[in-house]
Amino acid sequence: MRENKNLKSIKIRKLRVKDIPQIVGIQEAITKAKVSPKMKAILKEHILKEGNISVVALWEGQILGFIISEIMTNSFGIDQGGWIQNLGVDPKHMGEGIGQTLATHLFEAYKKKKILEIYTAVRWDSVDMLSFFKAIGFDRSNFINLYKKLDEDSIKK
C-alpha cells in the first residue's frame, strides 16, 4: 500500500446529493464507462432515503472515495445487517489507505447501531476487489449469490 502523508487530514462525512457529480466522476474513472442518468437518479434516491449509511472521504474539498451502504432488515433470516452496495476510490489515490479508512468509519457507524453483520457481493473475477474485502476482514458468507436475467420481451410495457 502506498503511504499517503495526508491520510490523517482526510475527513469522512455522510454522502450528500451535491456529491453526485464527484462520485460519478470516480465511478467513470474506475469503470471507463459513462454512468447513466438512471443510475444517477437511483443514487440520489439512495442518498435521500432515511437510515442509509453512505460516506465519502474528503481531502481539501475533493472527494477521493466513497462507500454506498444500506441497512437491511428482515432479509432472508437476518434481523438487521449492513449491505455495501458500491465503493470506489479515485484511481489516482488507490493504494493510499482511503478505502480502508472509509471501511473503518463504516464499521464504527454500524457498531453504534448494534449491527454486527455486513455483507456485499463481488464479481468472482474481480481480484482487486476480492483482495480489498479480504484485507478488511470479509470472508465468504452463508449466502449463495443467485442470478436470473429476464427476457426483455417478457416485460410488459
Backbone as ProteinMPNN parsed JSONL, in Angstrom:
{"seq_chain_A": "MRENKNLKSIKIRKLRVKDIPQIVGIQEAITKAKVSPKMKAILKEHILKEGNISVVALWEGQILGFIISEIMTNSFGIDQGGWIQNLGVDPKHMGEGIGQTLATHLFEAYKKKKILEIYTAVRWDSVDMLSFFKAIGFDRSNFINLYKKLDEDSIKK", "coords_chain_A": {"N_chain_A": [[0.846, -1.176, 0.0], [0.579, 2.164, -0.906], [1.847, 4.911, 0.875], [0.078, 7.589, 2.174], [0.839, 10.717, 2.964], [-0.981, 12.548, 3.841], [-3.108, 11.227, 4.954], [-4.11, 11.372, 7.552], [-5.318, 13.816, 7.5], [-7.583, 13.497, 6.062], [-11.047, 13.801, 5.813], [-14.018, 12.227, 6.879], [-17.321, 12.06, 5.925], [-20.941, 12.109, 5.794], [-22.505, 11.006, 2.798], [-23.738, 13.237, 0.366], [-26.329, 14.744, -1.676], [-25.252, 16.737, -3.302], [-22.785, 15.685, -3.803], [-22.917, 13.929, -5.88], [-21.953, 14.466, -8.63], [-19.103, 14.258, -8.266], [-18.867, 11.655, -7.257], [-19.856, 10.189, -9.409], [-17.891, 10.869, -11.264], [-15.648, 9.555, -10.166], [-16.563, 6.887, -10.297], [-16.823, 6.602, -13.09], [-14.154, 6.934, -13.844], [-13.046, 4.653, -12.746], [-14.466, 2.497, -13.985], [-14.313, 3.116, -16.637], [-16.502, 3.773, -18.142], [-19.551, 5.464, -18.991], [-21.774, 6.724, -16.514], [-25.133, 6.104, -16.278], [-28.036, 8.285, -16.659], [-30.193, 7.171, -15.285], [-28.932, 5.624, -13.29], [-27.758, 7.682, -11.836], [-30.053, 8.911, -10.844], [-31.022, 6.852, -9.21], [-28.967, 6.762, -7.337], [-29.313, 9.284, -6.163], [-31.865, 8.898, -4.973], [-31.157, 6.94, -3.112], [-29.405, 8.374, -1.433], [-31.163, 10.192, -0.293], [-32.827, 8.544, 1.14], [-33.88, 7.657, 4.321], [-31.817, 6.533, 7.003], [-29.805, 5.11, 5.678], [-26.322, 4.293, 5.471], [-23.919, 5.894, 4.137], [-20.856, 7.112, 3.011], [-18.285, 9.601, 2.359], [-14.856, 10.229, 1.528], [-12.991, 13.008, 2.124], [-10.6, 15.366, 1.009], [-9.1, 18.369, 1.218], [-11.45, 19.516, 0.183], [-12.046, 17.927, -1.986], [-13.552, 14.961, -3.146], [-12.261, 11.854, -2.542], [-12.938, 9.231, -2.325], [-15.625, 6.806, -1.796], [-18.247, 5.075, -0.012], [-21.117, 3.29, -0.52], [-23.819, 2.31, 1.243], [-26.328, 0.358, 2.913], [-28.867, -0.319, 5.384], [-30.13, -3.466, 5.961], [-33.187, -5.005, 6.723], [-34.939, -7.658, 8.25], [-34.297, -9.647, 6.293], [-34.112, -12.482, 4.554], [-33.682, -14.171, 6.843], [-32.032, -12.607, 8.404], [-32.104, -10.385, 10.99], [-31.193, -7.685, 11.203], [-28.821, -6.173, 9.12], [-25.857, -4.933, 7.537], [-25.326, -3.695, 4.225], [-23.06, -3.396, 1.73], [-23.234, -1.626, -1.104], [-21.796, -0.37, -3.099], [-18.508, 0.838, -3.744], [-15.788, 3.07, -4.11], [-12.622, 4.4, -5.049], [-10.841, 7.189, -6.081], [-8.889, 6.543, -8.879], [-6.333, 7.74, -8.972], [-5.639, 7.831, -6.373], [-5.684, 5.335, -5.302], [-4.582, 2.662, -3.213], [-3.608, 4.128, -1.137], [-4.75, 3.879, 1.313], [-7.272, 4.928, 1.619], [-9.691, 3.568, 1.046], [-9.652, 1.687, 3.118], [-9.809, 3.434, 5.31], [-12.365, 4.529, 4.898], [-13.884, 2.157, 5.165], [-13.346, 1.459, 7.845], [-14.564, 3.605, 9.181], [-17.221, 3.169, 8.373], [-17.712, 0.644, 9.542], [-17.588, 1.333, 12.275], [-19.801, 3.033, 12.43], [-21.855, 1.201, 11.947], [-21.511, -0.464, 14.189], [-22.263, 1.295, 16.245], [-24.962, 1.334, 15.798], [-25.555, -1.131, 16.583], [-25.385, -3.142, 14.715], [-23.945, -5.9, 13.515], [-23.31, -7.56, 11.43], [-22.174, -7.467, 8.169], [-22.601, -7.333, 4.722], [-21.706, -7.945, 1.277], [-21.417, -8.088, -2.317], [-19.279, -9.395, -4.745], [-17.846, -9.528, -7.949], [-16.703, -12.641, -9.126], [-14.371, -12.655, -10.632], [-13.091, -10.32, -10.053], [-10.38, -9.574, -8.916], [-8.926, -7.54, -7.59], [-10.915, -6.235, -6.031], [-11.827, -8.385, -4.491], [-9.485, -8.926, -3.068], [-9.233, -6.526, -1.637], [-11.568, -6.559, 0.016], [-11.05, -8.884, 1.464], [-8.766, -8.054, 2.821], [-9.857, -6.217, 4.603], [-11.199, -7.791, 6.306], [-13.378, -9.345, 5.412], [-15.078, -12.398, 4.554], [-16.197, -15.45, 2.992], [-19.752, -15.758, 2.973], [-22.735, -17.206, 4.448], [-24.5, -17.189, 2.424], [-25.52, -17.765, -0.955], [-24.927, -16.266, -3.973], [-27.401, -15.638, -6.266], [-28.728, -15.555, -9.62], [-30.755, -14.304, -12.224], [-31.637, -13.594, -15.471], [-33.997, -11.625, -17.005], [-35.97, -11.932, -19.926], [-36.261, -9.336, -22.175], [-38.561, -9.168, -23.734], [-40.456, -10.344, -22.145], [-41.246, -8.48, -20.346], [-43.833, -6.44, -19.52], [-44.926, -3.587, -21.206]], "CA_chain_A": [[0.0, 0.0, 0.0], [1.305, 3.443, -0.909], [1.586, 5.713, 2.072], [-0.382, 8.942, 1.896], [1.236, 11.534, 4.114], [-2.121, 13.361, 4.244], [-4.205, 10.349, 5.353], [-4.689, 11.869, 8.808], [-6.102, 15.026, 7.244], [-8.792, 13.136, 5.311], [-12.283, 13.889, 6.585], [-15.083, 11.327, 6.458], [-18.64, 12.603, 6.232], [-22.08, 11.497, 5.123], [-22.705, 11.285, 1.38], [-24.791, 14.226, 0.112], [-26.775, 14.844, -3.073], [-24.312, 17.599, -4.048], [-21.578, 14.901, -4.086], [-23.152, 13.014, -7.003], [-21.02, 14.623, -9.758], [-17.77, 13.733, -7.955], [-18.993, 10.199, -7.143], [-19.982, 9.719, -10.789], [-16.564, 11.006, -11.866], [-14.812, 8.45, -9.661], [-17.088, 5.649, -10.866], [-16.47, 6.567, -14.507], [-12.699, 6.743, -13.943], [-12.761, 3.256, -12.413], [-15.063, 1.551, -14.931], [-14.081, 3.59, -18.009], [-17.812, 3.793, -18.798], [-20.435, 6.515, -18.519], [-22.845, 6.39, -15.574], [-26.386, 6.515, -16.914], [-28.916, 9.161, -15.879], [-31.0, 6.329, -14.396], [-28.107, 5.283, -12.128], [-27.619, 8.917, -11.053], [-31.327, 9.089, -10.142], [-31.062, 5.831, -8.154], [-28.026, 7.227, -6.318], [-29.972, 10.391, -5.449], [-32.89, 8.287, -4.118], [-30.465, 6.271, -2.011], [-28.886, 9.393, -0.517], [-32.29, 10.814, 0.395], [-33.521, 7.543, 1.947], [-33.511, 7.734, 5.743], [-31.221, 5.375, 7.648], [-28.666, 4.535, 4.976], [-25.008, 4.734, 5.936], [-23.029, 6.064, 2.999], [-19.896, 8.148, 3.387], [-17.237, 9.984, 1.423], [-13.571, 10.666, 2.072], [-12.671, 14.327, 1.582], [-9.298, 15.973, 1.275], [-9.059, 19.715, 0.628], [-12.696, 19.753, -0.541], [-12.217, 16.984, -3.091], [-13.908, 13.603, -2.748], [-11.281, 10.88, -3.021], [-13.536, 7.9, -2.31], [-16.963, 6.702, -1.243], [-18.89, 3.78, 0.226], [-22.575, 3.365, -0.527], [-24.233, 1.201, 2.101], [-27.656, 0.492, 3.493], [-29.242, -1.279, 6.417], [-31.144, -4.444, 5.566], [-33.966, -5.508, 7.852], [-35.795, -8.813, 7.983], [-33.906, -10.094, 4.962], [-33.671, -13.874, 4.453], [-33.197, -14.706, 8.105], [-31.195, -11.648, 9.122], [-32.927, -9.32, 11.574], [-30.598, -6.448, 10.677], [-27.461, -6.319, 8.628], [-25.407, -3.896, 6.624], [-25.061, -4.151, 2.866], [-22.256, -2.463, 0.936], [-23.692, -1.706, -2.484], [-20.759, 0.098, -4.02], [-17.448, 1.665, -3.187], [-14.803, 3.449, -5.102], [-11.578, 5.359, -4.707], [-10.258, 7.805, -7.264], [-7.724, 5.74, -9.256], [-5.078, 8.434, -8.675], [-5.38, 7.718, -4.933], [-5.796, 3.946, -4.851], [-3.395, 2.158, -2.549], [-3.171, 5.086, -0.12], [-5.449, 3.618, 2.571], [-8.549, 5.633, 1.662], [-10.75, 2.561, 1.158], [-9.575, 1.148, 4.479], [-10.313, 4.475, 6.202], [-13.821, 4.547, 4.71], [-14.44, 0.938, 5.74], [-13.251, 1.568, 9.305], [-15.62, 4.53, 9.602], [-18.495, 2.478, 8.159], [-17.853, -0.4, 10.572], [-17.896, 2.011, 13.54], [-21.187, 3.515, 12.346], [-22.722, 0.039, 12.126], [-21.41, -0.89, 15.592], [-23.079, 2.213, 17.046], [-26.356, 0.947, 15.594], [-25.61, -2.526, 17.031], [-25.433, -4.006, 13.533], [-22.624, -6.538, 13.541], [-23.099, -8.353, 10.215], [-22.132, -6.633, 6.97], [-22.499, -8.164, 3.528], [-21.533, -7.33, -0.032], [-21.227, -9.047, -3.406], [-18.159, -9.025, -5.609], [-17.681, -10.44, -9.089], [-15.695, -13.663, -8.831], [-13.128, -12.375, -11.362], [-12.586, -9.006, -9.664], [-9.332, -9.92, -7.956], [-8.578, -6.387, -6.758], [-11.981, -6.027, -5.046], [-11.777, -9.519, -3.565], [-8.321, -8.71, -2.194], [-9.552, -5.422, -0.735], [-12.513, -7.005, 1.037], [-10.347, -9.851, 2.321], [-7.849, -7.278, 3.664], [-10.59, -5.524, 5.666], [-11.816, -8.772, 7.195], [-14.513, -10.085, 4.857], [-14.892, -13.787, 4.16], [-17.426, -15.982, 2.396], [-20.896, -15.781, 3.883], [-23.594, -18.391, 4.336], [-25.395, -16.987, 1.292], [-25.059, -18.009, -2.316], [-25.453, -15.257, -4.87], [-28.16, -16.221, -7.365], [-28.912, -14.612, -10.708], [-31.655, -14.649, -13.315], [-31.823, -12.488, -16.4], [-35.296, -11.669, -17.644], [-36.032, -11.609, -21.336], [-36.933, -8.049, -22.309], [-39.88, -9.365, -24.327], [-41.385, -10.807, -21.131], [-41.598, -7.343, -19.524], [-44.948, -5.686, -20.101], [-44.624, -2.154, -21.337]], "C_chain_A": [[0.887, 1.233, 0.0], [0.922, 4.225, 0.327], [1.167, 7.121, 1.644], [-0.072, 9.797, 3.119], [0.084, 12.385, 4.632], [-3.294, 12.52, 4.742], [-4.878, 10.838, 6.628], [-5.544, 13.108, 8.591], [-7.355, 14.743, 6.407], [-9.983, 13.159, 6.258], [-13.296, 12.906, 6.002], [-16.401, 11.98, 6.855], [-19.703, 11.87, 5.413], [-22.142, 11.932, 3.655], [-23.897, 12.223, 1.206], [-25.14, 14.254, -1.374], [-25.781, 15.675, -3.889], [-23.01, 16.868, -4.405], [-21.711, 14.048, -5.351], [-22.184, 13.239, -8.162], [-19.619, 14.058, -9.472], [-17.792, 12.205, -7.841], [-19.06, 9.585, -8.543], [-18.627, 9.794, -11.486], [-15.62, 9.894, -11.436], [-15.253, 7.133, -10.289], [-16.703, 5.513, -12.338], [-14.975, 6.369, -14.708], [-12.326, 5.285, -13.668], [-13.216, 2.322, -13.527], [-14.777, 1.889, -16.391], [-15.37, 3.55, -18.826], [-18.654, 4.899, -18.19], [-21.462, 5.955, -17.541], [-24.125, 6.953, -16.169], [-27.176, 7.486, -16.039], [-29.782, 8.358, -14.893], [-30.21, 5.976, -13.137], [-27.888, 6.516, -11.238], [-28.89, 9.158, -10.237], [-31.459, 8.094, -8.989], [-30.133, 6.236, -7.009], [-28.657, 8.356, -5.494], [-31.047, 9.849, -4.512], [-32.255, 7.64, -2.897], [-29.998, 7.294, -0.966], [-30.012, 9.981, 0.319], [-33.046, 9.844, 1.307], [-32.985, 7.569, 3.38], [-32.868, 6.427, 6.212], [-30.057, 4.733, 6.918], [-27.366, 5.092, 5.541], [-24.08, 4.738, 4.727], [-22.15, 7.266, 3.279], [-18.911, 8.419, 2.261], [-15.981, 10.356, 2.195], [-13.198, 11.956, 1.347], [-11.251, 14.732, 1.946], [-9.254, 17.281, 0.502], [-10.266, 19.957, -0.274], [-12.978, 18.804, -1.686], [-12.565, 15.61, -2.537], [-12.916, 12.64, -3.384], [-11.86, 9.476, -3.08], [-14.897, 7.913, -1.646], [-17.315, 5.254, -0.938], [-20.386, 4.041, 0.284], [-23.084, 2.108, 0.159], [-25.644, 1.442, 2.603], [-27.887, -0.578, 4.544], [-30.341, -2.169, 5.87], [-31.887, -4.87, 6.821], [-34.842, -6.656, 7.388], [-35.544, -9.387, 6.593], [-33.337, -11.508, 5.011], [-33.004, -14.378, 5.729], [-32.286, -13.794, 8.899], [-32.115, -10.565, 9.666], [-32.478, -7.956, 11.06], [-29.178, -6.742, 10.231], [-27.118, -5.146, 7.733], [-25.149, -4.501, 5.252], [-24.279, -3.066, 2.143], [-22.646, -2.672, -0.518], [-22.599, -1.332, -3.478], [-19.708, 0.853, -3.23], [-16.467, 1.978, -4.283], [-13.825, 4.45, -4.53], [-11.027, 5.888, -6.022], [-8.992, 7.025, -7.63], [-6.38, 6.401, -8.968], [-4.682, 8.272, -7.206], [-5.561, 6.3, -4.402], [-4.483, 3.507, -4.221], [-2.874, 3.066, -1.461], [-3.879, 4.879, 1.221], [-6.803, 4.293, 2.684], [-9.711, 4.652, 1.798], [-10.8, 1.964, 2.555], [-10.136, 2.156, 5.487], [-11.839, 4.567, 6.11], [-14.476, 3.336, 5.376], [-14.428, 0.993, 7.264], [-14.35, 2.473, 9.841], [-16.999, 3.867, 9.472], [-18.734, 1.427, 9.233], [-18.212, 0.216, 11.921], [-19.337, 2.51, 13.555], [-22.162, 2.351, 12.531], [-22.687, -0.453, 13.577], [-22.266, -0.013, 16.496], [-24.56, 1.881, 16.933], [-26.596, -0.511, 16.001], [-25.862, -3.507, 15.876], [-24.038, -4.585, 13.366], [-22.34, -7.412, 12.32], [-23.212, -7.444, 9.003], [-21.85, -7.541, 5.783], [-22.199, -7.305, 2.309], [-21.453, -8.451, -1.06], [-20.127, -8.503, -4.307], [-18.106, -10.027, -6.757], [-16.528, -11.401, -8.791], [-14.359, -13.36, -9.502], [-12.541, -10.995, -11.042], [-11.566, -9.177, -8.535], [-8.984, -8.754, -7.04], [-9.631, -6.131, -5.681], [-12.008, -7.169, -4.03], [-10.63, -9.351, -2.577], [-8.596, -7.609, -1.187], [-10.472, -5.905, 0.382], [-11.885, -8.028, 1.979], [-9.44, -9.101, 3.314], [-8.575, -6.544, 4.796], [-11.468, -6.489, 6.469], [-13.014, -9.532, 6.666], [-14.103, -11.51, 4.494], [-16.178, -14.237, 3.485], [-18.531, -15.999, 3.431], [-21.665, -17.085, 3.71], [-24.558, -18.292, 3.163], [-24.719, -17.384, -0.005], [-25.72, -16.956, -3.184], [-26.155, -15.959, -6.029], [-28.489, -15.138, -8.386], [-29.922, -15.164, -11.698], [-31.782, -13.412, -14.181], [-33.169, -12.669, -17.082], [-35.175, -11.287, -19.107], [-36.819, -10.307, -21.469], [-38.334, -8.179, -22.868], [-40.914, -9.782, -23.293], [-41.838, -9.661, -20.212], [-42.708, -6.573, -20.219], [-44.618, -4.214, -20.119], [-45.856, -1.334, -21.108]], "O_chain_A": [[1.822, 1.343, 0.793], [-0.229, 4.185, 0.762], [1.845, 7.757, 0.837], [-0.662, 9.61, 4.183], [0.156, 12.897, 5.75], [-4.384, 13.058, 4.935], [-6.097, 10.727, 6.765], [-6.406, 13.418, 9.414], [-8.102, 15.666, 6.083], [-9.933, 12.609, 7.358], [-13.415, 12.771, 4.785], [-16.568, 12.405, 7.999], [-19.402, 11.126, 4.481], [-21.864, 13.085, 3.326], [-24.943, 12.027, 1.826], [-24.346, 13.839, -2.218], [-25.502, 15.347, -5.043], [-22.221, 17.363, -5.211], [-20.719, 13.504, -5.837], [-21.623, 12.26, -8.653], [-19.015, 13.443, -10.352], [-16.854, 11.536, -8.272], [-18.399, 8.585, -8.823], [-18.256, 8.878, -12.22], [-14.877, 9.353, -12.255], [-14.423, 6.355, -10.758], [-16.304, 4.436, -12.781], [-14.569, 5.697, -15.656], [-11.403, 4.748, -14.281], [-12.457, 1.459, -13.969], [-14.972, 1.057, -17.277], [-15.346, 3.324, -20.036], [-18.495, 5.237, -17.016], [-21.959, 4.844, -17.721], [-24.195, 8.131, -16.52], [-27.005, 7.507, -14.82], [-30.065, 8.827, -13.791], [-30.755, 6.021, -12.034], [-27.841, 6.393, -10.014], [-28.818, 9.56, -9.076], [-31.948, 8.446, -7.916], [-30.481, 6.07, -5.84], [-28.542, 8.373, -4.269], [-31.138, 10.293, -3.368], [-32.758, 7.775, -1.781], [-30.179, 7.094, 0.235], [-29.835, 10.24, 1.51], [-33.824, 10.277, 2.157], [-31.776, 7.508, 3.603], [-33.327, 5.342, 5.855], [-29.378, 3.881, 7.491], [-27.32, 6.222, 6.027], [-23.527, 3.705, 4.349], [-22.627, 8.309, 3.727], [-18.722, 7.61, 1.353], [-16.04, 10.745, 3.362], [-13.103, 11.991, 0.12], [-10.774, 14.469, 3.049], [-9.357, 17.292, -0.725], [-10.135, 20.527, -1.357], [-14.045, 18.871, -2.296], [-11.951, 15.148, -1.575], [-12.75, 12.611, -4.604], [-11.342, 8.62, -3.797], [-15.285, 8.895, -1.013], [-16.758, 4.327, -1.525], [-20.858, 4.895, 1.034], [-22.816, 0.99, -0.281], [-26.097, 2.582, 2.705], [-27.2, -1.598, 4.588], [-31.359, -1.684, 5.375], [-31.274, -5.074, 7.869], [-35.408, -6.635, 6.295], [-36.477, -9.585, 5.816], [-32.208, -11.71, 5.458], [-31.907, -14.935, 5.696], [-31.813, -14.176, 9.97], [-32.822, -9.903, 8.906], [-33.281, -7.175, 10.548], [-28.438, -7.47, 10.892], [-28.004, -4.453, 7.233], [-24.797, -5.675, 5.135], [-24.77, -1.951, 1.963], [-22.424, -3.738, -1.092], [-22.499, -1.912, -4.56], [-19.99, 1.432, -2.181], [-16.337, 1.239, -5.259], [-14.156, 5.24, -3.646], [-10.779, 5.127, -6.958], [-8.111, 6.858, -6.787], [-5.389, 5.707, -8.742], [-3.539, 8.538, -6.832], [-5.588, 6.088, -3.19], [-3.407, 3.929, -4.644], [-1.805, 2.811, -0.907], [-3.633, 5.628, 2.167], [-7.428, 4.237, 3.743], [-10.624, 4.888, 2.59], [-11.881, 1.761, 3.108], [-10.854, 1.776, 6.412], [-12.521, 4.671, 7.13], [-15.49, 3.466, 6.061], [-15.408, 0.61, 7.902], [-14.994, 2.15, 10.84], [-17.839, 3.995, 10.363], [-19.835, 1.33, 9.774], [-19.054, -0.324, 12.638], [-20.017, 2.419, 14.578], [-23.185, 2.502, 13.199], [-23.724, -0.818, 14.131], [-22.922, -0.514, 17.409], [-25.326, 2.119, 17.867], [-27.68, -1.057, 15.798], [-26.474, -4.56, 16.057], [-23.075, -3.862, 13.111], [-21.24, -7.949, 12.191], [-24.208, -6.743, 8.826], [-20.974, -8.405, 5.835], [-22.415, -6.093, 2.317], [-21.426, -9.629, -0.701], [-20.063, -7.306, -4.588], [-18.298, -11.226, -6.557], [-15.496, -10.993, -8.259], [-13.314, -13.767, -8.994], [-11.595, -10.558, -11.697], [-11.866, -8.951, -7.363], [-8.769, -8.95, -5.844], [-9.282, -5.84, -4.537], [-12.193, -6.932, -2.836], [-10.791, -9.607, -1.384], [-8.237, -7.733, -0.016], [-10.19, -5.685, 1.56], [-12.173, -8.023, 3.176], [-9.356, -9.462, 4.487], [-7.976, -6.276, 5.837], [-12.358, -6.07, 7.209], [-13.62, -10.303, 7.411], [-12.946, -11.785, 4.175], [-17.143, -13.476, 3.416], [-18.286, -16.224, 4.617], [-21.282, -17.95, 2.922], [-25.348, -19.207, 2.93], [-23.495, -17.341, -0.126], [-26.936, -16.775, -3.134], [-25.548, -16.793, -6.701], [-28.523, -13.952, -8.059], [-29.935, -16.364, -11.975], [-32.009, -12.312, -13.679], [-33.452, -13.717, -17.662], [-34.377, -10.426, -19.476], [-37.922, -10.191, -20.934], [-39.213, -7.39, -22.521], [-42.113, -9.607, -23.512], [-42.725, -9.859, -19.382], [-42.554, -6.114, -21.351], [-44.09, -3.67, -19.149], [-45.802, -0.106, -21.177]]}, "name": "protein", "num_of_chains": 1, "seq": "MRENKNLKSIKIRKLRVKDIPQIVGIQEAITKAKVSPKMKAILKEHILKEGNISVVALWEGQILGFIISEIMTNSFGIDQGGWIQNLGVDPKHMGEGIGQTLATHLFEAYKKKKILEIYTAVRWDSVDMLSFFKAIGFDRSNFINLYKKLDEDSIKK"}
